[in-house]
Structure formats: C-alpha cells, structure tokens
C-alpha cells in the first residue's frame, strides 16, 4: 500500500497538465523555497489629509498569523502559516491535500517620528488595513544657555 500514492501520481499526471496546475508539483513551491512576499502581499497605499491608508492582500491567513512591528522608522508586516500535508486514503475522500507553509514579510519606511499609537490596524476578508497617521516632524527648539564670565 505504500506505493499507492506514487502509482496514482504516475497514472494521473497527465490529468494535471492544465496550466491551472502549473507549479503545484514543482519543488520551487515547497517549503524551503519561499514564495515571493511581493507576490503574496499586494499593497495599495492611499494618502488622505491626515493619514496614509494601506491595504495589503493576505488571503488565507488568520489574524493571529499576522504580526506588525515598528522599529527604526520601518513598519514590518509579517505572516506565518504552518504546513499541512495529508496523504491518506480515508474511504476514498482525500489522496493528497496541500497548503502553503512558510513566512512572508514586507517592510515600509514610515518615518522616525511615527509611534505605535499612530498606527491602527484591522483585518477582514483577507485584507489587512492600516491607517498610519501623518506625523509632522517637530522642529527642535534651541534653548539658550548662559555662560558665566569669570574674572
């Protein structure tokens, strides 16, 4: 019975010559060879008077899979998903099911003045929405220091 999946793969390989299935069995799409983050995280940025509205497509991820980090003026959006390979023949229901596994991330420069409290995030229907407040750099006010003259 251990040879059954291999035999089924050979017997039905012609069935998957359709371009729709291109790359599914390709080793470049398996864990260890990450899929490009730019391909997975399509991003739209819109400017308003008070903020930047960012929409990032992240279909298939759960809210708990996504992390946001602000460090040195860069906002990094990352997501992680676990792998699920299932090759069992359970009363003829599934021979193989595959899910993407791995991590992806993108970083955006938002400026050194932006704080965590300036960023509001929500996730709905596979889209991560960010509102990043426009923060004006505060001019540094030079304080005068009196220097005592001796003598």
Buried (B, 14 or more C-beta within 10 A) or exposed (E): EEEEBEEBEEEEEEEEEEEEEEEEEEEEBBEEEBBEBEEBBEBEEEEEEEBBEBBBEBEEBEEEBBEEEBEEEBBEBBBBBEEEEEEEEEEEEEBEEBEBBBEBBBEBEBBEEBEEEBBEBEBEEEBBBBBBBBBEEEEEEEEEEEEEEEE
